[in-house]
Amino acid sequence: MTPRRYQFDNPLPAPREPQQPVVYRPEPLPTPVAYDHQQVIVQHIHQAPPDRTVQRVALGAGVGGGAVAAGVYFGPLLVAAISSMAISLAVVAFVVVVIGWGSVTLVRSLGGPDGKAAAQNVAKARRKRG
């Protein structure tokens, strides 16, 4: 006889006893208790993290899973789109400022005495208003 590699106490499955059928036995409900003093209600109010508030409101309002999935998907997508637009507008504003500064500098340097006189007149007009 060859030696066994593993030793088991009981390699065969243990016989099971037949289970008794579950019988429903209704029990009477407990009677309501009348308190002499006012009952203390402990209520814990937790604030949801900001990224889950919309989903929890949607679930609490009985909205389906599609609306929750849309909130999960389109929420960060909307933030990314708005951030991208803001960055694009900032770049455009920067380019406009650089072009304006460059054109003013170019006109002052190439304008000769007329350009310098016009710049001085504009500077004087600004000082009078200010």
NUVEX-672927 format. One record per atom (N, C-alpha, C): x, y, z; residue number from 1; residue in one letter; atom name. Coordinates in nm, 4 decimals, always signed. Layout:
{site {X; Y; Z}; NUM; a; CA}
...
***
This chain:
{site {+0.0836; -0.1170; +0.0000}; 1; m; N}
{site {+0.0000; +0.0000; +0.0000}; 1; m; CA}
{site {+0.0889; +0.1245; +0.0000}; 1; m; C}
{site {+0.0554; +0.2211; -0.0891}; 2; t; N}
{site {+0.1371; +0.3418; -0.0990}; 2; t; CA}
{site {+0.0952; +0.4408; +0.0096}; 2; t; C}
{site {+0.1900; +0.5119; +0.0637}; 3; p; N}
{site {+0.1529; +0.6085; +0.1687}; 3; p; CA}
{site {+0.0723; +0.7245; +0.1083}; 3; p; C}
{site {-0.0223; +0.7723; +0.1865}; 4; r; N}
{site {-0.1044; +0.8857; +0.1424}; 4; r; CA}
{site {-0.0268; +1.0160; +0.1586}; 4; r; C}
{site {-0.0588; +1.1068; +0.0670}; 5; r; N}
{site {+0.0080; +1.2356; +0.0751}; 5; r; CA}
{site {-0.0547; +1.3237; +0.1829}; 5; r; C}
{site {-0.1877; +1.3178; +0.1953}; 6; y; N}
{site {-0.2584; +1.3956; +0.2966}; 6; y; CA}
{site {-0.3383; +1.3006; +0.3828}; 6; y; C}
{site {-0.3511; +1.3341; +0.5096}; 7; q; N}
{site {-0.4254; +1.2526; +0.6036}; 7; q; CA}
{site {-0.5524; +1.3272; +0.6427}; 7; q; C}
{site {-0.6696; +1.2708; +0.6146}; 8; f; N}
{site {-0.7967; +1.3304; +0.6529}; 8; f; CA}
{site {-0.8600; +1.2467; +0.7629}; 8; f; C}
{site {-0.9263; +1.3167; +0.8571}; 9; d; N}
{site {-0.9925; +1.2442; +0.9646}; 9; d; CA}
{site {-1.1110; +1.1644; +0.9106}; 9; d; C}
{site {-1.1917; +1.2292; +0.8284}; 10; n; N}
{site {-1.3099; +1.1629; +0.7751}; 10; n; CA}
{site {-1.3268; +1.2054; +0.6303}; 10; n; C}
{site {-1.2772; +1.1296; +0.5341}; 11; p; N}
{site {-1.2852; +1.1715; +0.3956}; 11; p; CA}
{site {-1.4263; +1.1647; +0.3374}; 11; p; C}
{site {-1.5157; +1.0907; +0.4001}; 12; l; N}
{site {-1.6513; +1.0791; +0.3490}; 12; l; CA}
{site {-1.7401; +1.1877; +0.4083}; 12; l; C}
{site {-1.8403; +1.2341; +0.3332}; 13; p; N}
{site {-1.9294; +1.3351; +0.3899}; 13; p; CA}
{site {-2.0140; +1.2779; +0.5028}; 13; p; C}
{site {-2.0368; +1.3607; +0.6048}; 14; a; N}
{site {-2.1163; +1.3163; +0.7194}; 14; a; CA}
{site {-2.2632; +1.3114; +0.6792}; 14; a; C}
{site {-2.3341; +1.2110; +0.7198}; 15; p; N}
{site {-2.4771; +1.2047; +0.6840}; 15; p; CA}
{site {-2.5536; +1.3154; +0.7558}; 15; p; C}
{site {-2.6472; +1.3756; +0.6833}; 16; r; N}
{site {-2.7270; +1.4841; +0.7400}; 16; r; CA}
{site {-2.8595; +1.4290; +0.7896}; 16; r; C}
{site {-2.9042; +1.4948; +0.8951}; 17; e; N}
{site {-3.0376; +1.4595; +0.9432}; 17; e; CA}
{site {-3.1399; +1.5324; +0.8570}; 17; e; C}
{site {-3.2510; +1.4725; +0.8275}; 18; p; N}
{site {-3.3515; +1.5433; +0.7465}; 18; p; CA}
{site {-3.4046; +1.6648; +0.8229}; 18; p; C}
{site {-3.4132; +1.7771; +0.7527}; 19; q; N}
{site {-3.4585; +1.8999; +0.8173}; 19; q; CA}
{site {-3.6099; +1.8979; +0.8308}; 19; q; C}
{site {-3.6526; +1.9481; +0.9442}; 20; q; N}
{site {-3.7959; +1.9581; +0.9672}; 20; q; CA}
{site {-3.8505; +2.0768; +0.8887}; 20; q; C}
{site {-3.9714; +2.0675; +0.8325}; 21; p; N}
{site {-4.0265; +2.1819; +0.7594}; 21; p; CA}
{site {-4.0530; +2.2992; +0.8541}; 21; p; C}
{site {-4.0307; +2.4189; +0.8027}; 22; v; N}
{site {-4.0498; +2.5393; +0.8818}; 22; v; CA}
{site {-4.1994; +2.5671; +0.8906}; 22; v; C}
{site {-4.2465; +2.5827; +1.0126}; 23; v; N}
{site {-4.3882; +2.6074; +1.0342}; 23; v; CA}
{site {-4.4043; +2.7495; +1.0852}; 23; v; C}
{site {-4.4961; +2.8240; +1.0226}; 24; y; N}
{site {-4.5212; +2.9618; +1.0639}; 24; y; CA}
{site {-4.6167; +2.9619; +1.1811}; 24; y; C}
{site {-4.5722; +3.0211; +1.2894}; 25; r; N}
{site {-4.6573; +3.0311; +1.4084}; 25; r; CA}
{site {-4.6735; +3.1774; +1.4418}; 25; r; C}
{site {-4.7873; +3.2356; +1.4077}; 26; p; N}
{site {-4.8049; +3.3787; +1.4353}; 26; p; CA}
{site {-4.8095; +3.4054; +1.5846}; 26; p; C}
{site {-4.7467; +3.5157; +1.6218}; 27; e; N}
{site {-4.7464; +3.5562; +1.7622}; 27; e; CA}
{site {-4.8153; +3.6914; +1.7724}; 27; e; C}
{site {-4.8849; +3.7152; +1.8791}; 28; p; N}
{site {-4.9535; +3.8442; +1.8919}; 28; p; CA}
{site {-4.8520; +3.9576; +1.9057}; 28; p; C}
{site {-4.8884; +4.0744; +1.8498}; 29; l; N}
{site {-4.8008; +4.1907; +1.8586}; 29; l; CA}
{site {-4.8008; +4.2453; +2.0007}; 29; l; C}
{site {-4.6872; +4.2984; +2.0439}; 30; p; N}
{site {-4.6852; +4.3550; +2.1793}; 30; p; CA}
{site {-4.7731; +4.4797; +2.1858}; 30; p; C}
{site {-4.8321; +4.4998; +2.2992}; 31; t; N}
{site {-4.9186; +4.6165; +2.3182}; 31; t; CA}
{site {-4.8324; +4.7419; +2.3289}; 31; t; C}
{site {-4.8824; +4.8568; +2.2814}; 32; p; N}
{site {-4.8030; +4.9796; +2.2924}; 32; p; CA}
{site {-4.7835; +5.0188; +2.4384}; 32; p; C}
{site {-4.6643; +5.0717; +2.4653}; 33; v; N}
{site {-4.6286; +5.1089; +2.6015}; 33; v; CA}
{site {-4.6601; +5.2569; +2.6205}; 33; v; C}
{site {-4.7296; +5.2892; +2.7272}; 34; a; N}
{site {-4.7590; +5.4288; +2.7594}; 34; a; CA}
{site {-4.6478; +5.4808; +2.8510}; 34; a; C}
{site {-4.5797; +5.5880; +2.8055}; 35; y; N}
{site {-4.4707; +5.6457; +2.8837}; 35; y; CA}
{site {-4.5254; +5.7566; +2.9725}; 35; y; C}
{site {-4.4684; +5.7652; +3.0922}; 36; d; N}
{site {-4.5060; +5.8736; +3.1834}; 36; d; CA}
{site {-4.4347; +6.0034; +3.1472}; 36; d; C}
{site {-4.3155; +5.9928; +3.0919}; 37; h; N}
{site {-4.2387; +6.1107; +3.0552}; 37; h; CA}
{site {-4.2231; +6.1138; +2.9031}; 37; h; C}
{site {-4.1806; +6.2302; +2.8523}; 38; q; N}
{site {-4.1659; +6.2438; +2.7076}; 38; q; CA}
{site {-4.0446; +6.1653; +2.6610}; 38; q; C}
{site {-4.0628; +6.0957; +2.5508}; 39; q; N}
{site {-3.9563; +6.0115; +2.4992}; 39; q; CA}
{site {-3.8472; +6.0970; +2.4354}; 39; q; C}
{site {-3.7203; +6.0624; +2.4605}; 40; v; N}
{site {-3.6068; +6.1342; +2.4053}; 40; v; CA}
{site {-3.5735; +6.0732; +2.2698}; 40; v; C}
{site {-3.5716; +6.1573; +2.1658}; 41; i; N}
{site {-3.5393; +6.1099; +2.0319}; 41; i; CA}
{site {-3.3995; +6.1579; +1.9989}; 41; i; C}
{site {-3.3108; +6.0648; +1.9703}; 42; v; N}
{site {-3.1744; +6.0965; +1.9329}; 42; v; CA}
{site {-3.1668; +6.0896; +1.7814}; 42; v; C}
{site {-3.1367; +6.2025; +1.7191}; 43; q; N}
{site {-3.1327; +6.2075; +1.5737}; 43; q; CA}
{site {-2.9951; +6.2538; +1.5301}; 43; q; C}
{site {-2.9292; +6.1731; +1.4482}; 44; h; N}
{site {-2.7974; +6.2069; +1.3979}; 44; h; CA}
{site {-2.8118; +6.2634; +1.2577}; 44; h; C}
{site {-2.7619; +6.3831; +1.2369}; 45; i; N}
{site {-2.7683; +6.4460; +1.1062}; 45; i; CA}
{site {-2.6267; +6.4527; +1.0507}; 45; i; C}
{site {-2.6081; +6.3879; +0.9383}; 46; h; N}
{site {-2.4763; +6.3862; +0.8752}; 46; h; CA}
{site {-2.4842; +6.4585; +0.7422}; 46; h; C}
{site {-2.3825; +6.5352; +0.7124}; 47; q; N}
{site {-2.3778; +6.6036; +0.5841}; 47; q; CA}
{site {-2.3020; +6.5160; +0.4859}; 47; q; C}
{site {-2.3615; +6.4963; +0.3708}; 48; a; N}
{site {-2.2983; +6.4135; +0.2697}; 48; a; CA}
{site {-2.1806; +6.4882; +0.2076}; 48; a; C}
{site {-2.0776; +6.4165; +0.1654}; 49; p; N}
{site {-1.9688; +6.4840; +0.0966}; 49; p; CA}
{site {-2.0210; +6.5490; -0.0315}; 49; p; C}
{site {-1.9594; +6.6584; -0.0748}; 50; p; N}
{site {-2.0169; +6.7348; -0.1864}; 50; p; CA}
{site {-2.0277; +6.6578; -0.3170}; 50; p; C}
{site {-1.9425; +6.5584; -0.3385}; 51; d; N}
{site {-1.9495; +6.4888; -0.4663}; 51; d; CA}
{site {-2.0601; +6.3831; -0.4689}; 51; d; C}
{site {-2.1179; +6.3496; -0.3554}; 52; r; N}
{site {-2.2220; +6.2474; -0.3514}; 52; r; CA}
{site {-2.3603; +6.3058; -0.3212}; 52; r; C}
{site {-2.3696; +6.4358; -0.2955}; 53; t; N}
{site {-2.4971; +6.4936; -0.2535}; 53; t; CA}
{site {-2.6036; +6.4779; -0.3614}; 53; t; C}
{site {-2.5679; +6.5049; -0.4854}; 54; v; N}
{site {-2.6650; +6.4978; -0.5947}; 54; v; CA}
{site {-2.7165; +6.3559; -0.6102}; 54; v; C}
{site {-2.6267; +6.2589; -0.6012}; 55; q; N}
{site {-2.6682; +6.1203; -0.6159}; 55; q; CA}
{site {-2.7618; +6.0805; -0.5031}; 55; q; C}
{site {-2.7320; +6.1224; -0.3808}; 56; r; N}
{site {-2.8171; +6.0833; -0.2685}; 56; r; CA}
{site {-2.9528; +6.1509; -0.2757}; 56; r; C}
{site {-2.9547; +6.2762; -0.3204}; 57; v; N}
{site {-3.0832; +6.3445; -0.3376}; 57; v; CA}
{site {-3.1637; +6.2750; -0.4459}; 57; v; C}
{site {-3.0965; +6.2359; -0.5540}; 58; a; N}
{site {-3.1659; +6.1677; -0.6629}; 58; a; CA}
{site {-3.2224; +6.0342; -0.6158}; 58; a; C}
{site {-3.1459; +5.9608; -0.5379}; 59; l; N}
{site {-3.1951; +5.8317; -0.4877}; 59; l; CA}
{site {-3.3085; +5.8522; -0.3881}; 59; l; C}
{site {-3.2980; +5.9560; -0.3055}; 60; g; N}
{site {-3.4027; +5.9819; -0.2080}; 60; g; CA}
{site {-3.5315; +6.0272; -0.2736}; 60; g; C}
{site {-3.5217; +6.0911; -0.3898}; 61; a; N}
{site {-3.6405; +6.1382; -0.4591}; 61; a; CA}
{site {-3.7041; +6.0283; -0.5430}; 61; a; C}
{site {-3.6469; +5.9097; -0.5428}; 62; g; N}
{site {-3.7034; +5.7996; -0.6182}; 62; g; CA}
{site {-3.6651; +5.8006; -0.7640}; 62; g; C}
{site {-3.5610; +5.8734; -0.7993}; 63; v; N}
{site {-3.5170; +5.8775; -0.9379}; 63; v; CA}
{site {-3.4430; +5.7482; -0.9674}; 63; v; C}
{site {-3.4520; +5.7035; -1.0907}; 64; g; N}
{site {-3.3914; +5.5760; -1.1273}; 64; g; CA}
{site {-3.2409; +5.5783; -1.1298}; 64; g; C}
{site {-3.1850; +5.4618; -1.1540}; 65; g; N}
{site {-3.0400; +5.4471; -1.1572}; 65; g; CA}
{site {-2.9755; +5.5208; -1.2717}; 65; g; C}
{site {-3.0512; +5.5434; -1.3798}; 66; g; N}
{site {-2.9951; +5.6165; -1.4940}; 66; g; CA}
{site {-2.9610; +5.7596; -1.4581}; 66; g; C}
{site {-3.0461; +5.8232; -1.3786}; 67; a; N}
{site {-3.0189; +5.9610; -1.3375}; 67; a; CA}
{site {-2.8987; +5.9666; -1.2446}; 67; a; C}
{site {-2.8865; +5.8678; -1.1586}; 68; v; N}
{site {-2.7708; +5.8644; -1.0683}; 68; v; CA}
{site {-2.6432; +5.8422; -1.1483}; 68; v; C}
{site {-2.6500; +5.7506; -1.2456}; 69; a; N}
{site {-2.5327; +5.7259; -1.3298}; 69; a; CA}
{site {-2.4975; +5.8500; -1.4100}; 69; a; C}
{site {-2.5992; +5.9225; -1.4571}; 70; a; N}
{site {-2.5724; +6.0461; -1.5313}; 70; a; CA}
{site {-2.5070; +6.1495; -1.4408}; 70; a; C}
{site {-2.5513; +6.1574; -1.3158}; 71; g; N}
{site {-2.4884; +6.2502; -1.2221}; 71; g; CA}
{site {-2.3445; +6.2138; -1.1943}; 71; g; C}
{site {-2.3178; +6.0845; -1.1837}; 72; v; N}
{site {-2.1812; +6.0390; -1.1577}; 72; v; CA}
{site {-2.0924; +6.0666; -1.2793}; 72; v; C}
{site {-2.1484; +6.0475; -1.3983}; 73; y; N}
{site {-2.0679; +6.0616; -1.5197}; 73; y; CA}
{site {-2.0553; +6.2069; -1.5638}; 73; y; C}
{site {-2.1686; +6.2789; -1.5699}; 74; f; N}
{site {-2.1665; +6.4124; -1.6265}; 74; f; CA}
{site {-2.1224; +6.5195; -1.5266}; 74; f; C}
{site {-2.1234; +6.4912; -1.3977}; 75; g; N}
{site {-2.0777; +6.5896; -1.2997}; 75; g; CA}
{site {-1.9319; +6.6279; -1.3210}; 75; g; C}
{site {-1.8393; +6.5318; -1.3124}; 76; p; N}
{site {-1.6990; +6.5658; -1.3383}; 76; p; CA}
{site {-1.6744; +6.6116; -1.4815}; 76; p; C}
{site {-1.7531; +6.5593; -1.5764}; 77; l; N}
{site {-1.7369; +6.6004; -1.7155}; 77; l; CA}
{site {-1.7724; +6.7480; -1.7326}; 77; l; C}
{site {-1.8778; +6.7912; -1.6644}; 78; l; N}
{site {-1.9186; +6.9315; -1.6707}; 78; l; CA}
{site {-1.8129; +7.0217; -1.6071}; 78; l; C}
{site {-1.7576; +6.9791; -1.4956}; 79; v; N}
{site {-1.6516; +7.0579; -1.4305}; 79; v; CA}
{site {-1.5302; +7.0692; -1.5221}; 79; v; C}
{site {-1.4947; +6.9597; -1.5881}; 80; a; N}
{site {-1.3797; +6.9624; -1.6790}; 80; a; CA}
{site {-1.4062; +7.0537; -1.7979}; 80; a; C}
{site {-1.5277; +7.0508; -1.8519}; 81; a; N}
{site {-1.5609; +7.1355; -1.9672}; 81; a; CA}
{site {-1.5565; +7.2837; -1.9297}; 81; a; C}
{site {-1.6129; +7.3171; -1.8145}; 82; i; N}
{site {-1.6123; +7.4574; -1.7712}; 82; i; CA}
{site {-1.4697; +7.5048; -1.7432}; 82; i; C}
{site {-1.3889; +7.4190; -1.6815}; 83; s; N}
{site {-1.2489; +7.4557; -1.6562}; 83; s; CA}
{site {-1.1741; +7.4763; -1.7874}; 83; s; C}
{site {-1.2000; +7.3915; -1.8841}; 84; s; N}
{site {-1.1344; +7.4038; -2.0134}; 84; s; CA}
{site {-1.1733; +7.5345; -2.0817}; 84; s; C}
{site {-1.3019; +7.5715; -2.0735}; 85; m; N}
{site {-1.3447; +7.6986; -2.1329}; 85; m; CA}
{site {-1.2795; +7.8168; -2.0619}; 85; m; C}
{site {-1.2689; +7.8099; -1.9309}; 86; a; N}
{site {-1.2077; +7.9198; -1.8556}; 86; a; CA}
{site {-1.0608; +7.9355; -1.8926}; 86; a; C}
{site {-0.9922; +7.8237; -1.9082}; 87; i; N}
{site {-0.8507; +7.8301; -1.9465}; 87; i; CA}
{site {-0.8371; +7.8879; -2.0868}; 87; i; C}
{site {-0.9256; +7.8461; -2.1784}; 88; s; N}
{site {-0.9206; +7.8988; -2.3153}; 88; s; CA}
{site {-0.9458; +8.0492; -2.3165}; 88; s; C}
{site {-1.0434; +8.0952; -2.2400}; 89; l; N}
{site {-1.0711; +8.2388; -2.2340}; 89; l; CA}
{site {-0.9545; +8.3161; -2.1728}; 89; l; C}
{site {-0.8891; +8.2579; -2.0739}; 90; a; N}
{site {-0.7740; +8.3242; -2.0133}; 90; a; CA}
{site {-0.6599; +8.3369; -2.1147}; 90; a; C}
{site {-0.6394; +8.2339; -2.1944}; 91; v; N}
{site {-0.5337; +8.2397; -2.2963}; 91; v; CA}
{site {-0.5678; +8.3454; -2.4004}; 91; v; C}
{site {-0.6941; +8.3512; -2.4439}; 92; v; N}
{site {-0.7355; +8.4521; -2.5422}; 92; v; CA}
{site {-0.7166; +8.5929; -2.4848}; 92; v; C}
{site {-0.7548; +8.6152; -2.3593}; 93; a; N}
{site {-0.7362; +8.7463; -2.2967}; 93; a; CA}
{site {-0.5886; +8.7829; -2.2903}; 93; a; C}
{site {-0.5048; +8.6861; -2.2575}; 94; f; N}
{site {-0.3606; +8.7122; -2.2515}; 94; f; CA}
{site {-0.3065; +8.7510; -2.3893}; 94; f; C}
{site {-0.3516; +8.6808; -2.4927}; 95; v; N}
{site {-0.3062; +8.7122; -2.6288}; 95; v; CA}
{site {-0.3515; +8.8524; -2.6688}; 95; v; C}
{site {-0.4754; +8.8908; -2.6345}; 96; v; N}
{site {-0.5247; +9.0250; -2.6665}; 96; v; CA}
{site {-0.4412; +9.1312; -2.5959}; 96; v; C}
{site {-0.4080; +9.1093; -2.4706}; 97; v; N}
{site {-0.3261; +9.2056; -2.3955}; 97; v; CA}
{site {-0.1876; +9.2186; -2.4578}; 97; v; C}
{site {-0.1277; +9.1059; -2.4952}; 98; v; N}
{site {+0.0067; +9.1105; -2.5546}; 98; v; CA}
{site {+0.0035; +9.1820; -2.6893}; 98; v; C}
{site {-0.0981; +9.1550; -2.7704}; 99; i; N}
{site {-0.1078; +9.2216; -2.9005}; 99; i; CA}
{site {-0.1303; +9.3722; -2.8823}; 99; i; C}
{site {-0.2161; +9.4094; -2.7884}; 100; g; N}
{site {-0.2392; +9.5520; -2.7614}; 100; g; CA}
{site {-0.1137; +9.6220; -2.7147}; 100; g; C}
{site {-0.0422; +9.5585; -2.6227}; 101; w; N}
{site {+0.0824; +9.6188; -2.5726}; 101; w; CA}
{site {+0.1856; +9.6308; -2.6841}; 101; w; C}
{site {+0.1941; +9.5265; -2.7662}; 102; g; N}
{site {+0.2908; +9.5290; -2.8773}; 102; g; CA}
{site {+0.2573; +9.6343; -2.9799}; 102; g; C}
{site {+0.1277; +9.6502; -3.0116}; 103; s; N}
{site {+0.0908; +9.7514; -3.1122}; 103; s; CA}
{site {+0.1136; +9.8924; -3.0590}; 103; s; C}
{site {+0.0850; +9.9163; -2.9330}; 104; v; N}
{site {+0.1098; +10.0490; -2.8748}; 104; v; CA}
{site {+0.2587; +10.0792; -2.8751}; 104; v; C}
{site {+0.3397; +9.9832; -2.8371}; 105; t; N}
{site {+0.4846; +10.0027; -2.8361}; 105; t; CA}
{site {+0.5363; +10.0279; -2.9776}; 105; t; C}
{site {+0.4815; +9.9552; -3.0751}; 106; l; N}
{site {+0.5242; +9.9717; -3.2136}; 106; l; CA}
{site {+0.4870; +10.1096; -3.2679}; 106; l; C}
{site {+0.3645; +10.1535; -3.2368}; 107; v; N}
{site {+0.3216; +10.2859; -3.2838}; 107; v; CA}
{site {+0.4061; +10.3943; -3.2196}; 107; v; C}
{site {+0.4398; +10.3832; -3.0950}; 108; r; N}
{site {+0.5204; +10.4856; -3.0273}; 108; r; CA}
{site {+0.6614; +10.4911; -3.0845}; 108; r; C}
{site {+0.7173; +10.3746; -3.1176}; 109; s; N}
{site {+0.8558; +10.3747; -3.1653}; 109; s; CA}
{site {+0.8662; +10.4151; -3.3118}; 109; s; C}
{site {+0.7683; +10.3786; -3.3940}; 110; l; N}
{site {+0.7760; +10.4086; -3.5365}; 110; l; CA}
{site {+0.7020; +10.5365; -3.5747}; 110; l; C}
{site {+0.6243; +10.5915; -3.4845}; 111; g; N}
{site {+0.5402; +10.7055; -3.5188}; 111; g; CA}
{site {+0.6152; +10.8355; -3.5354}; 111; g; C}
{site {+0.7350; +10.8458; -3.4883}; 112; g; N}
{site {+0.8100; +10.9708; -3.4990}; 112; g; CA}
{site {+0.7520; +11.0756; -3.4057}; 112; g; C}
{site {+0.7739; +11.2019; -3.4384}; 113; p; N}
{site {+0.7274; +11.3086; -3.3489}; 113; p; CA}
{site {+0.5746; +11.3148; -3.3389}; 113; p; C}
{site {+0.5026; +11.2780; -3.4447}; 114; d; N}
{site {+0.3563; +11.2807; -3.4381}; 114; d; CA}
{site {+0.3034; +11.1743; -3.3414}; 114; d; C}
{site {+0.3631; +11.0557; -3.3470}; 115; g; N}
{site {+0.3193; +10.9488; -3.2574}; 115; g; CA}
{site {+0.3480; +10.9817; -3.1126}; 115; g; C}
{site {+0.4658; +11.0424; -3.0865}; 116; k; N}
{site {+0.4996; +11.0795; -2.9493}; 116; k; CA}
{site {+0.4077; +11.1900; -2.8984}; 116; k; C}
{site {+0.3744; +11.2846; -2.9862}; 117; a; N}
{site {+0.2830; +11.3930; -2.9464}; 117; a; CA}
{site {+0.1442; +11.3378; -2.9170}; 117; a; C}
{site {+0.0999; +11.2407; -2.9990}; 118; a; N}
{site {-0.0322; +11.1802; -2.9755}; 118; a; CA}
{site {-0.0323; +11.1050; -2.8431}; 118; a; C}
{site {+0.0759; +11.0350; -2.8127}; 119; a; N}
{site {+0.0845; +10.9621; -2.6857}; 119; a; CA}
{site {+0.0832; +11.0578; -2.5683}; 119; a; C}
{site {+0.1521; +11.1726; -2.5824}; 120; q; N}
{site {+0.1524; +11.2713; -2.4741}; 120; q; CA}
{site {+0.0135; +11.3316; -2.4551}; 120; q; C}
{site {-0.0579; +11.3566; -2.5651}; 121; n; N}
{site {-0.1930; +11.4103; -2.5543}; 121; n; CA}
{site {-0.2862; +11.3116; -2.4833}; 121; n; C}
{site {-0.2716; +11.1865; -2.5162}; 122; v; N}
{site {-0.3549; +11.0840; -2.4489}; 122; v; CA}
{site {-0.3208; +11.0789; -2.3021}; 122; v; C}
{site {-0.1927; +11.0851; -2.2678}; 123; a; N}
{site {-0.1517; +11.0817; -2.1266}; 123; a; CA}
{site {-0.2058; +11.2020; -2.0520}; 123; a; C}
{site {-0.2027; +11.3207; -2.1159}; 124; k; N}
{site {-0.2558; +11.4414; -2.0507}; 124; k; CA}
{site {-0.4062; +11.4282; -2.0297}; 124; k; C}
{site {-0.4758; +11.3755; -2.1303}; 125; a; N}
{site {-0.6205; +11.3594; -2.1175}; 125; a; CA}
{site {-0.6562; +11.2631; -2.0044}; 125; a; C}
{site {-0.5769; +11.1625; -1.9866}; 126; r; N}
{site {-0.6026; +11.0670; -1.8788}; 126; r; CA}
{site {-0.5806; +11.1305; -1.7428}; 126; r; C}
{site {-0.4769; +11.2146; -1.7337}; 127; r; N}
{site {-0.4489; +11.2804; -1.6051}; 127; r; CA}
{site {-0.5586; +11.3797; -1.5679}; 127; r; C}
{site {-0.6141; +11.4485; -1.6665}; 128; k; N}
{site {-0.7201; +11.5448; -1.6383}; 128; k; CA}
{site {-0.8472; +11.4756; -1.5882}; 128; k; C}
{site {-0.8775; +11.3585; -1.6414}; 129; r; N}
{site {-0.9985; +11.2861; -1.6004}; 129; r; CA}
{site {-0.9822; +11.2272; -1.4610}; 129; r; C}
{site {-0.8646; +11.1749; -1.4322}; 130; g; N}
{site {-0.8386; +11.0974; -1.3130}; 130; g; CA}
{site {-0.8551; +11.1677; -1.1873}; 130; g; C}
***
